Amino acid sequence: MSDTTITANRAATETESAHHPAHPSFQRHHFESVSQQFDATNFAMWLFLLTEIMFFGGLFTSYLIMRNWYYPAFVEGSHHLSIFWGTTNTAVLITSSFTMAMSVYSAQMKQKGKLVMYLVLTFILGLAFLCIKGIEWHGEWVDHHVPGLRFSDADFLNPKLDADVYKEYHDAPLSPEMAQNTEEYFFLYFAMTGMHALHMIVGIGLLGFIIFRARQGAYTSGHVTFVENFGLYWHFVDVIWIFLYPLLYLISRHT
């Protein structure tokens, strides 16, 4: 190979390198730029959330149809849930949305200490939500409200409520047939809150991984896509609870 050819190839290589600078460590090889990688991963996240909307949409539709069919039974069932625990969990999740938003902001501002702090707070609030939900489920188990062999409709035939309160939402006691339909309410209650709790467990697991990586400085060097997309997931799970709370706890508390 002649010296002229070698010189030409070297010049071509240098020109190509000038047009294609070294990739950042967080950029995958099959993306031409960081912005292209961000657009692709962001689109994938929104596509995933769309499938989640369709999944929970089926549960919400089933709930609304069954509530329309067995309205008195669903009213009776909702009165056996704890407004205190439901409201407390709502406050916990709203607070966790704030700390998650601050985590994303801290990553964007390249503030490692604050990023780790807000991620840990979000992690703790997520665990608090699951603990409170466990307290509620245990209460339903003790009261024989879990659908299946342990379910009892005795409380719905003879509600243990003040007479004046009872008159607010019932014209007459439930019939035995209608009382049995409260099992449909609690089936949907456990299905919807159970799937929501499963999403919380997945989120908390991912949070643990993010905290571990954040302490190593993974998300404060310009690569915040993972934290931003996880924030979308966490906010989505919170929004689902914002719909579950009034449907399961608040509707028909008063006529």
C-alpha positions in Angstrom: 0.0 0.0 0.0 1.4 3.3 -1.0 2.1 6.2 1.3 -0.5 8.3 -0.5 -3.2 5.6 0.2 -2.2 5.4 3.9 -2.4 9.2 4.2 -5.8 9.3 2.5 -7.2 6.6 4.8 -5.9 8.3 7.9 -7.4 11.6 6.8 -10.8 9.9 6.2 -10.6 8.3 9.7 -9.9 11.6 11.3 -12.7 13.2 9.5 -15.2 10.5 10.5 -14.0 10.8 14.1 -14.7 14.5 14.0 -18.2 13.9 12.9 -18.8 11.0 15.3 -17.3 12.0 18.7 -16.9 9.3 21.4 -20.2 8.3 22.9 -21.0 9.0 26.6 -20.7 6.0 28.8 -24.5 5.8 29.3 -25.3 5.9 25.5 -26.1 2.5 24.0 -24.2 1.7 20.8 -27.3 1.3 18.6 -28.3 5.0 19.2 -26.8 7.8 17.1 -27.2 10.4 19.9 -28.3 10.8 23.5 -31.5 12.6 22.4 -32.4 9.7 20.2 -31.9 7.3 23.1 -34.0 9.5 25.3 -36.9 9.7 22.8 -36.9 5.9 22.3 -36.9 5.0 25.9 -39.4 7.7 26.8 -41.8 6.4 24.0 -41.4 2.8 25.3 -42.3 4.0 28.8 -45.4 5.7 27.7 -46.4 2.7 25.6 -46.0 0.5 28.7 -48.1 2.9 30.8 -50.8 2.7 28.0 -51.0 -1.1 28.5 -51.3 -0.5 32.2 -54.2 1.9 31.7 -56.0 -0.7 29.6 -55.4 -3.3 32.3 -56.7 -1.2 35.2 -59.4 0.2 32.9 -60.9 -3.3 32.7 -60.9 -3.6 36.5 -62.6 -0.2 36.9 -65.2 -1.1 34.2 -66.0 -4.3 36.0 -66.4 -2.5 39.3 -68.8 0.1 37.8 -70.9 -2.6 36.1 -71.2 -4.7 39.2 -71.9 -1.7 41.4 -74.8 -0.8 39.1 -76.1 -4.3 39.3 -75.7 -4.7 43.1 -75.8 -1.2 44.4 -77.2 -1.8 47.9 -74.7 -4.6 48.5 -71.8 -2.5 47.3 -72.9 0.4 49.5 -73.0 -1.9 52.5 -69.6 -3.4 51.7 -68.0 0.1 51.4 -69.2 1.0 54.8 -67.1 -1.8 56.3 -63.8 -0.2 55.1 -61.8 2.1 57.2 -61.9 5.7 56.1 -59.0 6.5 58.4 -56.6 4.0 56.9 -57.7 4.8 53.4 -57.2 8.5 53.9 -53.9 8.0 55.6 -52.7 5.9 52.7 -53.8 8.5 50.2 -51.8 11.2 52.1 -48.8 8.8 52.1 -48.9 8.3 48.4 -49.4 12.0 47.5 -46.4 12.8 49.7 -44.4 10.1 47.9 -45.2 11.6 44.5 -43.7 14.9 45.8 -40.5 13.2 47.0 -40.3 11.3 43.6 -40.7 14.6 41.7 -37.9 16.1 43.9 -35.7 13.1 43.1 -36.1 13.7 39.4 -35.3 17.4 39.9 -32.2 16.6 42.0 -31.0 14.3 39.3 -31.4 17.0 36.7 -29.6 19.5 38.9 -26.8 16.9 39.5 -27.3 17.0 43.3 -26.2 13.5 44.4 -26.9 14.0 48.1 -30.5 15.3 47.6 -31.2 12.7 45.0 -30.3 9.8 47.3 -32.2 11.5 50.2 -35.5 11.9 48.2 -35.2 8.4 46.8 -34.9 7.0 50.3 -37.8 9.0 51.5 -39.9 7.7 48.5 -38.8 4.2 49.4 -39.9 4.6 53.0 -43.2 6.1 52.1 -43.8 3.2 49.7 -43.1 0.7 52.5 -45.5 2.6 54.8 -48.3 2.4 52.2 -47.9 -1.4 52.0 -47.8 -1.8 55.8 -51.0 0.2 56.2 -52.6 -1.8 53.4 -51.6 -5.0 55.3 -53.3 -3.7 58.4 -56.5 -3.2 56.4 -56.3 -6.6 54.8 -55.7 -8.2 58.2 -58.8 -6.5 59.5 -60.9 -7.8 56.6 -59.5 -11.3 57.3 -60.5 -11.1 60.9 -64.0 -9.9 60.1 -64.5 -12.7 57.5 -64.7 -10.4 54.6 -62.2 -12.2 52.4 -64.1 -13.9 49.5 -64.0 -17.6 49.7 -64.5 -20.2 52.4 -64.0 -17.6 55.2 -66.5 -15.1 53.9 -69.6 -14.4 56.1 -72.6 -12.2 55.2 -73.7 -11.9 58.8 -72.5 -8.4 59.2 -74.4 -7.3 56.1 -77.7 -8.7 57.3 -77.3 -7.1 60.7 -75.0 -4.1 60.3 -73.3 -3.1 63.5 -73.9 0.6 63.0 -75.8 3.3 64.8 -79.5 3.3 63.8 -79.4 6.9 62.5 -76.4 6.2 60.4 -77.9 3.1 59.0 -81.0 5.0 57.9 -78.8 7.4 55.9 -77.9 4.9 53.3 -80.5 2.1 53.6 -84.3 2.1 53.3 -84.5 -1.5 54.6 -82.1 -4.2 55.7 -80.5 -6.3 53.0 -82.1 -9.5 52.0 -80.0 -12.7 52.3 -79.6 -12.8 48.6 -78.5 -9.2 48.4 -76.2 -9.7 51.4 -74.4 -12.5 49.5 -73.6 -10.0 46.7 -71.3 -8.1 49.1 -68.8 -10.9 48.4 -68.7 -9.5 44.8 -67.7 -6.1 46.2 -64.9 -7.6 48.4 -63.7 -9.7 45.5 -63.2 -6.6 43.4 -61.8 -4.7 46.4 -59.0 -7.3 46.9 -58.4 -7.7 43.2 -58.0 -3.9 42.6 -56.0 -3.1 45.7 -54.0 -6.3 45.4 -52.9 -5.5 41.8 -52.1 -1.9 42.9 -50.0 -3.3 45.8 -48.2 -5.6 43.4 -47.2 -2.6 41.3 -46.1 -0.8 44.5 -43.9 -3.8 45.4 -42.3 -3.8 41.9 -41.8 0.0 42.3 -40.1 -0.4 45.7 -37.8 -3.1 44.3 -36.8 -0.8 41.4 -36.3 2.1 43.9 -33.8 -0.1 45.9 -31.8 -0.6 42.7 -32.0 3.1 41.8 -30.8 4.1 45.3 -27.9 1.7 45.0 -26.8 3.2 41.6 -27.5 6.8 42.7 -25.0 6.4 45.6 -22.4 5.5 43.0 -23.2 8.7 41.1 -25.0 7.0 38.2 -27.7 9.6 37.6 -26.0 12.9 38.3 -23.6 12.9 35.3 -26.2 13.9 32.8 -28.0 10.6 32.4 -31.4 11.1 34.1 -33.6 9.1 31.7 -34.0 6.1 34.0 -35.0 8.2 37.0 -37.4 10.3 34.9 -39.1 7.2 33.4 -39.4 5.5 36.8 -40.9 8.7 38.1 -43.6 8.4 35.4 -44.3 4.8 36.7 -44.5 5.9 40.3 -46.8 8.8 39.5 -49.0 6.5 37.5 -49.4 4.1 40.4 -50.3 7.0 42.6 -52.9 8.2 40.2 -54.5 4.7 40.1 -54.9 4.9 43.9 -56.4 8.4 43.6 -59.2 6.7 41.6 -59.4 3.6 43.8 -59.8 5.7 47.0 -63.1 7.4 46.2 -64.6 4.4 44.4 -63.9 2.0 47.2 -64.1 4.2 50.3 -66.1 7.4 49.7 -68.9 6.8 47.3 -72.3 6.3 49.0 -71.1 7.2 52.4 -74.1 9.5 52.5 -77.2 9.6 50.3 
